[in-house]
Amino acid sequence: MPSITITPLQPGDTKAFIKFPWQVYAGDHFWVPPLIMDRKAFLNPRKNPFFQHAQVQLFLAHDGGRTVGRVAAVINEAHDTYHNEKAGFFGLFECMPDCQEATGALLDAATAWVRERGATFLRGPVNLSSNELDMGLLVEGFGASPIFHSAYNPPCYTAFIEAAGFSKCKDLLAFYRHRWPDPDPRVREAIVRRQRRGNITVRHVNMKDFAADVKRITDVYNDAWSDNWGFVPITDAEAQHMAKELKMAVIPELTLLAEIGGEAVGCLVAIPDLNRGLRHMNGHLTPWGLARFLIARRRANTVRIALAGVRKKHRRLGIDLLLYGELWEQGAKRGLLHGEAAWVLEDNTLIIRVMEQLGARAYKRYRLYEKPV
């Protein structure tokens, strides 16, 4: 039997890397193919500003003439500066379910690559940055379809990665509510009391001034999340690039800014689940596929709360109540039925308690693995 060979890809040589998941997920009705044009831009150092502070090496695994796996090795200088660490990351991992040995070979190659660049540990999956929405390996919750921009993988990956010597680093939870909630009367009363005080306004994102509002959300995010485990500040260039990719998914009434005297002090971003439209496009943006995508956007009855935060100096003022109150109201107007909040750190007991009080349950678990190098 031919042995597994690992090939490091040259910059720009990404076609086979991008297309490989179509082999892994053939016949899997849960998997949603990404747009190929988006993946090309994501992996292009000239287009993705993440590469301004990071090094990335892509690897493919072959068994004879068959491609059987892929992985990206990452050195994120912004992470090392912020956390005073020497970290290596792996991401974009995929492997044929009948070729477990390819996982060990790929992760060995990633380990050697980050070690040569001074890393003391390898952590992942991180695709490519912790600021992306699809971080972690799905380890629980395989019976539910993935929500837009969330991670999805075969169950066997857990055993493959653990057999390669990696152990759990941190779990991330996704919470789900099957029925769009009516706020508890006590919560509704608290929202009304806060609204009467009048010094805080909540508004929808302005699509005519989208770049400026993205900058405001970025500033809130970098302040509000700065103490969270694994946080890395997102640059303005990265935020604008990500927002441009997601702009067609944005529903202004579900993308909210809280302001005091014109200064953004809080934000909440809820993204409709567009996977129903994307699934039928099979990676290609054709006119007919675009039409189906736009129909799915209009008819989406599920949203993912992808980001919510309040500047640290403005916490305990009820700003989060006002943001969630507006989301509840707008969701009811749009006929939303379901909501997901993802992701939440497994040890963030405060947010977990809030989710449970709202009637949401943890229905998916994503895991980050780590190994000393």
Contacts in CASP RR format, 6 or more apart in sequence:
PFRMAT RR
TARGET T0000
AUTHOR 0000-0000-0000
METHOD contacts of the structure
MODEL  1
MPSITITPLQPGDTKAFIKFPWQVYAGDHFWVPPLIMDRKAFLNPRKNPF
FQHAQVQLFLAHDGGRTVGRVAAVINEAHDTYHNEKAGFFGLFECMPDCQ
EATGALLDAATAWVRERGATFLRGPVNLSSNELDMGLLVEGFGASPIFHS
AYNPPCYTAFIEAAGFSKCKDLLAFYRHRWPDPDPRVREAIVRRQRRGNI
TVRHVNMKDFAADVKRITDVYNDAWSDNWGFVPITDAEAQHMAKELKMAV
IPELTLLAEIGGEAVGCLVAIPDLNRGLRHMNGHLTPWGLARFLIARRRA
NTVRIALAGVRKKHRRLGIDLLLYGELWEQGAKRGLLHGEAAWVLEDNTL
IIRVMEQLGARAYKRYRLYEKPV
1 63 0 8 1.000
2 63 0 8 1.000
2 64 0 8 1.000
2 65 0 8 1.000
3 63 0 8 1.000
4 61 0 8 1.000
4 62 0 8 1.000
4 63 0 8 1.000
4 68 0 8 1.000
4 99 0 8 1.000
4 101 0 8 1.000
4 102 0 8 1.000
4 105 0 8 1.000
5 61 0 8 1.000
5 62 0 8 1.000
5 63 0 8 1.000
5 64 0 8 1.000
6 59 0 8 1.000
6 60 0 8 1.000
6 61 0 8 1.000
6 62 0 8 1.000
6 105 0 8 1.000
6 106 0 8 1.000
6 108 0 8 1.000
6 109 0 8 1.000
7 59 0 8 1.000
7 60 0 8 1.000
7 61 0 8 1.000
7 62 0 8 1.000
8 57 0 8 1.000
8 58 0 8 1.000
8 59 0 8 1.000
8 109 0 8 1.000
8 113 0 8 1.000
9 17 0 8 1.000
9 57 0 8 1.000
9 58 0 8 1.000
9 59 0 8 1.000
9 60 0 8 1.000
11 45 0 8 1.000
12 43 0 8 1.000
12 44 0 8 1.000
14 39 0 8 1.000
14 40 0 8 1.000
14 43 0 8 1.000
14 44 0 8 1.000
14 58 0 8 1.000
16 60 0 8 1.000
16 67 0 8 1.000
17 43 0 8 1.000
17 58 0 8 1.000
17 60 0 8 1.000
17 70 0 8 1.000
17 92 0 8 1.000
18 36 0 8 1.000
18 39 0 8 1.000
18 40 0 8 1.000
18 43 0 8 1.000
19 36 0 8 1.000
20 60 0 8 1.000
20 67 0 8 1.000
20 69 0 8 1.000
20 70 0 8 1.000
20 94 0 8 1.000
21 31 0 8 1.000
21 33 0 8 1.000
21 34 0 8 1.000
21 94 0 8 1.000
22 33 0 8 1.000
23 67 0 8 1.000
23 96 0 8 1.000
24 94 0 8 1.000
24 95 0 8 1.000
24 96 0 8 1.000
24 97 0 8 1.000
24 154 0 8 1.000
25 31 0 8 1.000
25 33 0 8 1.000
28 154 0 8 1.000
30 142 0 8 1.000
30 143 0 8 1.000
30 145 0 8 1.000
30 146 0 8 1.000
30 152 0 8 1.000
31 146 0 8 1.000
31 152 0 8 1.000
32 146 0 8 1.000
32 152 0 8 1.000
32 275 0 8 1.000
32 278 0 8 1.000
32 279 0 8 1.000
33 278 0 8 1.000
33 279 0 8 1.000
33 281 0 8 1.000
33 282 0 8 1.000
33 283 0 8 1.000
34 278 0 8 1.000
34 283 0 8 1.000
35 278 0 8 1.000
35 281 0 8 1.000
35 283 0 8 1.000
35 284 0 8 1.000
35 285 0 8 1.000
36 283 0 8 1.000
36 284 0 8 1.000
37 285 0 8 1.000
38 245 0 8 1.000
41 47 0 8 1.000
41 48 0 8 1.000
41 245 0 8 1.000
42 48 0 8 1.000
42 245 0 8 1.000
43 56 0 8 1.000
43 58 0 8 1.000
45 51 0 8 1.000
45 56 0 8 1.000
47 241 0 8 1.000
48 241 0 8 1.000
49 235 0 8 1.000
49 237 0 8 1.000
49 238 0 8 1.000
49 241 0 8 1.000
50 128 0 8 1.000
50 129 0 8 1.000
50 238 0 8 1.000
50 241 0 8 1.000
52 235 0 8 1.000
52 237 0 8 1.000
53 76 0 8 1.000
53 77 0 8 1.000
53 78 0 8 1.000
53 235 0 8 1.000
54 74 0 8 1.000
54 75 0 8 1.000
54 76 0 8 1.000
54 77 0 8 1.000
54 78 0 8 1.000
54 128 0 8 1.000
54 129 0 8 1.000
55 74 0 8 1.000
55 75 0 8 1.000
55 77 0 8 1.000
55 117 0 8 1.000
56 72 0 8 1.000
56 73 0 8 1.000
56 74 0 8 1.000
56 75 0 8 1.000
56 128 0 8 1.000
57 72 0 8 1.000
57 73 0 8 1.000
57 110 0 8 1.000
57 113 0 8 1.000
58 70 0 8 1.000
58 71 0 8 1.000
58 72 0 8 1.000
58 92 0 8 1.000
59 70 0 8 1.000
59 71 0 8 1.000
59 72 0 8 1.000
59 73 0 8 1.000
59 106 0 8 1.000
59 109 0 8 1.000
59 110 0 8 1.000
60 67 0 8 1.000
60 69 0 8 1.000
60 70 0 8 1.000
61 67 0 8 1.000
61 68 0 8 1.000
61 69 0 8 1.000
61 70 0 8 1.000
61 95 0 8 1.000
61 99 0 8 1.000
61 102 0 8 1.000
61 105 0 8 1.000
61 106 0 8 1.000
62 68 0 8 1.000
63 99 0 8 1.000
63 102 0 8 1.000
66 96 0 8 1.000
68 95 0 8 1.000
68 96 0 8 1.000
68 99 0 8 1.000
68 102 0 8 1.000
69 94 0 8 1.000
69 95 0 8 1.000
69 96 0 8 1.000
69 99 0 8 1.000
69 102 0 8 1.000
69 103 0 8 1.000
69 106 0 8 1.000
70 92 0 8 1.000
70 93 0 8 1.000
70 94 0 8 1.000
70 95 0 8 1.000
70 106 0 8 1.000
71 90 0 8 1.000
71 91 0 8 1.000
71 92 0 8 1.000
71 93 0 8 1.000
71 94 0 8 1.000
71 106 0 8 1.000
71 107 0 8 1.000
71 109 0 8 1.000
71 110 0 8 1.000
72 90 0 8 1.000
72 91 0 8 1.000
72 92 0 8 1.000
72 93 0 8 1.000
72 110 0 8 1.000
72 127 0 8 1.000
72 128 0 8 1.000
73 88 0 8 1.000
73 89 0 8 1.000
73 90 0 8 1.000
73 109 0 8 1.000
73 110 0 8 1.000
73 113 0 8 1.000
73 114 0 8 1.000
74 88 0 8 1.000
74 89 0 8 1.000
74 90 0 8 1.000
74 91 0 8 1.000
74 114 0 8 1.000
74 126 0 8 1.000
74 128 0 8 1.000
75 87 0 8 1.000
75 88 0 8 1.000
75 89 0 8 1.000
75 114 0 8 1.000
75 117 0 8 1.000
75 119 0 8 1.000
76 87 0 8 1.000
76 88 0 8 1.000
76 89 0 8 1.000
76 128 0 8 1.000
76 129 0 8 1.000
76 232 0 8 1.000
78 232 0 8 1.000
78 233 0 8 1.000
78 235 0 8 1.000
79 85 0 8 1.000
79 87 0 8 1.000
79 89 0 8 1.000
79 130 0 8 1.000
79 230 0 8 1.000
79 232 0 8 1.000
80 86 0 8 1.000
80 87 0 8 1.000
82 231 0 8 1.000
82 232 0 8 1.000
82 233 0 8 1.000
83 230 0 8 1.000
83 232 0 8 1.000
85 120 0 8 1.000
86 118 0 8 1.000
86 119 0 8 1.000
86 120 0 8 1.000
86 121 0 8 1.000
87 119 0 8 1.000
87 120 0 8 1.000
87 121 0 8 1.000
87 123 0 8 1.000
88 114 0 8 1.000
88 119 0 8 1.000
88 121 0 8 1.000
88 122 0 8 1.000
88 123 0 8 1.000
88 373 0 8 1.000
89 114 0 8 1.000
89 122 0 8 1.000
89 123 0 8 1.000
89 124 0 8 1.000
89 126 0 8 1.000
89 128 0 8 1.000
90 107 0 8 1.000
90 110 0 8 1.000
90 122 0 8 1.000
90 123 0 8 1.000
90 124 0 8 1.000
90 125 0 8 1.000
90 126 0 8 1.000
91 124 0 8 1.000
91 125 0 8 1.000
91 126 0 8 1.000
91 127 0 8 1.000
91 128 0 8 1.000
92 125 0 8 1.000
92 127 0 8 1.000
92 128 0 8 1.000
93 103 0 8 1.000
93 106 0 8 1.000
93 124 0 8 1.000
93 125 0 8 1.000
93 137 0 8 1.000
93 153 0 8 1.000
93 157 0 8 1.000
93 161 0 8 1.000
94 153 0 8 1.000
95 102 0 8 1.000
95 103 0 8 1.000
95 106 0 8 1.000
95 157 0 8 1.000
95 160 0 8 1.000
96 102 0 8 1.000
97 154 0 8 1.000
97 156 0 8 1.000
100 156 0 8 1.000
100 159 0 8 1.000
100 160 0 8 1.000
100 163 0 8 1.000
103 157 0 8 1.000
103 160 0 8 1.000
103 161 0 8 1.000
103 163 0 8 1.000
103 164 0 8 1.000
104 160 0 8 1.000
104 163 0 8 1.000
104 164 0 8 1.000
107 122 0 8 1.000
107 161 0 8 1.000
107 164 0 8 1.000
107 166 0 8 1.000
107 371 0 8 1.000
108 164 0 8 1.000
110 122 0 8 1.000
111 122 0 8 1.000
111 371 0 8 1.000
111 373 0 8 1.000
114 122 0 8 1.000
114 373 0 8 1.000
115 373 0 8 1.000
119 373 0 8 1.000
120 372 0 8 1.000
120 373 0 8 1.000
121 370 0 8 1.000
121 371 0 8 1.000
121 372 0 8 1.000
121 373 0 8 1.000
122 166 0 8 1.000
122 370 0 8 1.000
122 371 0 8 1.000
122 373 0 8 1.000
123 169 0 8 1.000
123 368 0 8 1.000
123 369 0 8 1.000
123 370 0 8 1.000
124 136 0 8 1.000
124 137 0 8 1.000
124 169 0 8 1.000
124 368 0 8 1.000
124 369 0 8 1.000
124 370 0 8 1.000
125 135 0 8 1.000
125 136 0 8 1.000
125 137 0 8 1.000
125 151 0 8 1.000
125 368 0 8 1.000
125 369 0 8 1.000
126 132 0 8 1.000
126 135 0 8 1.000
126 136 0 8 1.000
126 368 0 8 1.000
127 134 0 8 1.000
127 135 0 8 1.000
127 136 0 8 1.000
127 151 0 8 1.000
129 232 0 8 1.000
129 234 0 8 1.000
129 238 0 8 1.000
130 230 0 8 1.000
130 231 0 8 1.000
130 232 0 8 1.000
131 232 0 8 1.000
131 234 0 8 1.000
131 238 0 8 1.000
131 242 0 8 1.000
132 242 0 8 1.000
133 149 0 8 1.000
133 150 0 8 1.000
133 306 0 8 1.000
133 342 0 8 1.000
134 149 0 8 1.000
134 150 0 8 1.000
134 151 0 8 1.000
135 151 0 8 1.000
135 172 0 8 1.000
135 343 0 8 1.000
135 366 0 8 1.000
135 368 0 8 1.000
136 151 0 8 1.000
136 172 0 8 1.000
136 366 0 8 1.000
136 367 0 8 1.000
136 368 0 8 1.000
137 151 0 8 1.000
137 153 0 8 1.000
137 157 0 8 1.000
137 158 0 8 1.000
137 161 0 8 1.000
137 366 0 8 1.000
137 367 0 8 1.000
137 368 0 8 1.000
137 369 0 8 1.000
138 146 0 8 1.000
138 151 0 8 1.000
138 152 0 8 1.000
138 153 0 8 1.000
138 364 0 8 1.000
138 365 0 8 1.000
138 366 0 8 1.000
139 158 0 8 1.000
139 171 0 8 1.000
139 365 0 8 1.000
139 366 0 8 1.000
139 367 0 8 1.000
140 364 0 8 1.000
140 365 0 8 1.000
141 363 0 8 1.000
141 364 0 8 1.000
141 365 0 8 1.000
142 155 0 8 1.000
144 176 0 8 1.000
144 363 0 8 1.000
144 364 0 8 1.000
145 275 0 8 1.000
146 152 0 8 1.000
146 275 0 8 1.000
147 174 0 8 1.000
147 273 0 8 1.000
147 275 0 8 1.000
147 302 0 8 1.000
147 304 0 8 1.000
147 340 0 8 1.000
147 342 0 8 1.000
148 249 0 8 1.000
148 271 0 8 1.000
148 272 0 8 1.000
148 273 0 8 1.000
148 274 0 8 1.000
148 275 0 8 1.000
148 278 0 8 1.000
148 304 0 8 1.000
149 246 0 8 1.000
149 271 0 8 1.000
149 304 0 8 1.000
149 306 0 8 1.000
150 174 0 8 1.000
150 304 0 8 1.000
150 340 0 8 1.000
150 342 0 8 1.000
150 364 0 8 1.000
151 366 0 8 1.000
158 367 0 8 1.000
161 369 0 8 1.000
162 369 0 8 1.000
164 371 0 8 1.000
165 371 0 8 1.000
166 369 0 8 1.000
166 370 0 8 1.000
166 371 0 8 1.000
167 369 0 8 1.000
167 370 0 8 1.000
167 371 0 8 1.000
168 367 0 8 1.000
168 368 0 8 1.000
168 369 0 8 1.000
168 370 0 8 1.000
169 367 0 8 1.000
169 368 0 8 1.000
169 369 0 8 1.000
169 370 0 8 1.000
170 229 0 8 1.000
170 345 0 8 1.000
170 346 0 8 1.000
170 367 0 8 1.000
170 368 0 8 1.000
171 345 0 8 1.000
171 346 0 8 1.000
171 365 0 8 1.000
171 366 0 8 1.000
171 367 0 8 1.000
171 368 0 8 1.000
172 342 0 8 1.000
172 343 0 8 1.000
172 344 0 8 1.000
172 345 0 8 1.000
172 346 0 8 1.000
172 365 0 8 1.000
172 366 0 8 1.000
172 367 0 8 1.000
172 368 0 8 1.000
173 342 0 8 1.000
173 343 0 8 1.000
173 344 0 8 1.000
173 345 0 8 1.000
173 346 0 8 1.000
173 352 0 8 1.000
173 362 0 8 1.000
173 364 0 8 1.000
173 365 0 8 1.000
173 366 0 8 1.000
174 340 0 8 1.000
174 341 0 8 1.000
174 342 0 8 1.000
174 343 0 8 1.000
174 344 0 8 1.000
174 362 0 8 1.000
174 363 0 8 1.000
174 364 0 8 1.000
174 365 0 8 1.000
174 366 0 8 1.000
175 340 0 8 1.000
175 341 0 8 1.000
175 342 0 8 1.000
175 344 0 8 1.000
175 355 0 8 1.000
175 360 0 8 1.000
175 361 0 8 1.000
175 362 0 8 1.000
175 363 0 8 1.000
176 338 0 8 1.000
176 339 0 8 1.000
176 340 0 8 1.000
176 360 0 8 1.000
176 361 0 8 1.000
176 363 0 8 1.000
176 364 0 8 1.000
177 338 0 8 1.000
177 339 0 8 1.000
177 340 0 8 1.000
177 358 0 8 1.000
177 359 0 8 1.000
177 360 0 8 1.000
177 361 0 8 1.000
178 337 0 8 1.000
178 338 0 8 1.000
179 337 0 8 1.000
179 338 0 8 1.000
180 328 0 8 1.000
180 331 0 8 1.000
180 332 0 8 1.000
180 335 0 8 1.000
180 336 0 8 1.000
180 337 0 8 1.000
180 338 0 8 1.000
180 339 0 8 1.000
181 328 0 8 1.000
181 358 0 8 1.000
181 359 0 8 1.000
182 328 0 8 1.000
183 191 0 8 1.000
183 324 0 8 1.000
183 325 0 8 1.000
183 328 0 8 1.000
184 357 0 8 1.000
187 321 0 8 1.000
190 318 0 8 1.000
190 321 0 8 1.000
191 321 0 8 1.000
191 322 0 8 1.000
191 324 0 8 1.000
191 325 0 8 1.000
194 200 0 8 1.000
194 318 0 8 1.000
194 321 0 8 1.000
194 322 0 8 1.000
195 322 0 8 1.000
199 260 0 8 1.000
199 261 0 8 1.000
200 258 0 8 1.000
200 259 0 8 1.000
200 260 0 8 1.000
200 265 0 8 1.000
200 317 0 8 1.000
200 318 0 8 1.000
200 319 0 8 1.000
200 322 0 8 1.000
201 258 0 8 1.000
201 259 0 8 1.000
201 260 0 8 1.000
201 262 0 8 1.000
202 256 0 8 1.000
202 257 0 8 1.000
202 258 0 8 1.000
202 259 0 8 1.000
202 322 0 8 1.000
202 323 0 8 1.000
202 326 0 8 1.000
203 256 0 8 1.000
203 257 0 8 1.000
203 259 0 8 1.000
204 252 0 8 1.000
204 253 0 8 1.000
204 255 0 8 1.000
204 256 0 8 1.000
204 257 0 8 1.000
205 213 0 8 1.000
205 217 0 8 1.000
205 250 0 8 1.000
205 252 0 8 1.000
205 255 0 8 1.000
205 256 0 8 1.000
205 257 0 8 1.000
206 212 0 8 1.000
206 213 0 8 1.000
206 252 0 8 1.000
207 250 0 8 1.000
207 252 0 8 1.000
210 243 0 8 1.000
210 247 0 8 1.000
211 240 0 8 1.000
211 243 0 8 1.000
213 257 0 8 1.000
214 239 0 8 1.000
214 240 0 8 1.000
214 243 0 8 1.000
215 236 0 8 1.000
215 239 0 8 1.000
215 240 0 8 1.000
216 257 0 8 1.000
216 264 0 8 1.000
216 267 0 8 1.000
217 239 0 8 1.000
217 257 0 8 1.000
217 264 0 8 1.000
217 267 0 8 1.000
217 269 0 8 1.000
217 307 0 8 1.000
218 234 0 8 1.000
218 236 0 8 1.000
218 239 0 8 1.000
219 264 0 8 1.000
220 257 0 8 1.000
220 264 0 8 1.000
220 265 0 8 1.000
220 266 0 8 1.000
220 267 0 8 1.000
220 309 0 8 1.000
220 310 0 8 1.000
220 311 0 8 1.000
221 234 0 8 1.000
221 239 0 8 1.000
221 267 0 8 1.000
221 307 0 8 1.000
221 309 0 8 1.000
222 233 0 8 1.000
222 234 0 8 1.000
223 311 0 8 1.000
223 312 0 8 1.000
224 266 0 8 1.000
224 267 0 8 1.000
224 309 0 8 1.000
224 310 0 8 1.000
224 311 0 8 1.000
224 312 0 8 1.000
225 231 0 8 1.000
225 309 0 8 1.000
226 233 0 8 1.000
226 312 0 8 1.000
227 312 0 8 1.000
228 345 0 8 1.000
229 345 0 8 1.000
229 347 0 8 1.000
234 242 0 8 1.000
243 250 0 8 1.000
246 271 0 8 1.000
248 293 0 8 1.000
248 297 0 8 1.000
249 271 0 8 1.000
249 272 0 8 1.000
249 274 0 8 1.000
249 297 0 8 1.000
250 271 0 8 1.000
251 270 0 8 1.000
251 271 0 8 1.000
251 272 0 8 1.000
251 297 0 8 1.000
251 334 0 8 1.000
253 330 0 8 1.000
253 331 0 8 1.000
253 333 0 8 1.000
253 334 0 8 1.000
254 269 0 8 1.000
254 270 0 8 1.000
254 271 0 8 1.000
254 272 0 8 1.000
254 303 0 8 1.000
254 327 0 8 1.000
254 330 0 8 1.000
254 331 0 8 1.000
254 334 0 8 1.000
255 268 0 8 1.000
255 269 0 8 1.000
255 270 0 8 1.000
256 267 0 8 1.000
256 268 0 8 1.000
256 269 0 8 1.000
256 323 0 8 1.000
256 326 0 8 1.000
256 327 0 8 1.000
257 264 0 8 1.000
257 266 0 8 1.000
257 267 0 8 1.000
258 264 0 8 1.000
258 265 0 8 1.000
258 266 0 8 1.000
258 267 0 8 1.000
258 310 0 8 1.000
258 319 0 8 1.000
258 322 0 8 1.000
258 323 0 8 1.000
259 265 0 8 1.000
259 266 0 8 1.000
260 314 0 8 1.000
265 310 0 8 1.000
265 311 0 8 1.000
265 314 0 8 1.000
265 319 0 8 1.000
266 309 0 8 1.000
266 310 0 8 1.000
266 311 0 8 1.000
266 314 0 8 1.000
266 319 0 8 1.000
266 323 0 8 1.000
267 307 0 8 1.000
267 308 0 8 1.000
267 309 0 8 1.000
267 323 0 8 1.000
268 305 0 8 1.000
268 307 0 8 1.000
268 308 0 8 1.000
268 309 0 8 1.000
268 323 0 8 1.000
268 324 0 8 1.000
268 326 0 8 1.000
268 327 0 8 1.000
269 305 0 8 1.000
269 306 0 8 1.000
269 307 0 8 1.000
269 308 0 8 1.000
270 303 0 8 1.000
270 304 0 8 1.000
270 305 0 8 1.000
270 306 0 8 1.000
270 327 0 8 1.000
271 303 0 8 1.000
271 304 0 8 1.000
271 306 0 8 1.000
272 297 0 8 1.000
272 300 0 8 1.000
272 302 0 8 1.000
272 303 0 8 1.000
272 304 0 8 1.000
273 300 0 8 1.000
273 302 0 8 1.000
273 303 0 8 1.000
273 304 0 8 1.000
273 340 0 8 1.000
274 293 0 8 1.000
274 296 0 8 1.000
274 297 0 8 1.000
274 300 0 8 1.000
276 296 0 8 1.000
276 300 0 8 1.000
277 289 0 8 1.000
277 292 0 8 1.000
277 293 0 8 1.000
277 295 0 8 1.000
277 296 0 8 1.000
278 293 0 8 1.000
278 296 0 8 1.000
280 289 0 8 1.000
280 292 0 8 1.000
281 289 0 8 1.000
281 292 0 8 1.000
281 293 0 8 1.000
301 335 0 8 1.000
301 336 0 8 1.000
301 337 0 8 1.000
301 338 0 8 1.000
302 336 0 8 1.000
302 337 0 8 1.000
302 338 0 8 1.000
302 339 0 8 1.000
302 340 0 8 1.000
303 331 0 8 1.000
303 336 0 8 1.000
303 338 0 8 1.000
303 339 0 8 1.000
303 340 0 8 1.000
304 339 0 8 1.000
304 340 0 8 1.000
304 341 0 8 1.000
304 342 0 8 1.000
305 327 0 8 1.000
305 339 0 8 1.000
305 340 0 8 1.000
305 341 0 8 1.000
305 342 0 8 1.000
306 342 0 8 1.000
308 320 0 8 1.000
308 323 0 8 1.000
309 320 0 8 1.000
310 317 0 8 1.000
310 319 0 8 1.000
310 320 0 8 1.000
339 360 0 8 1.000
341 355 0 8 1.000
341 360 0 8 1.000
342 364 0 8 1.000
343 366 0 8 1.000
344 351 0 8 1.000
344 352 0 8 1.000
344 355 0 8 1.000
344 362 0 8 1.000
345 351 0 8 1.000
346 365 0 8 1.000
352 362 0 8 1.000
355 362 0 8 1.000
END
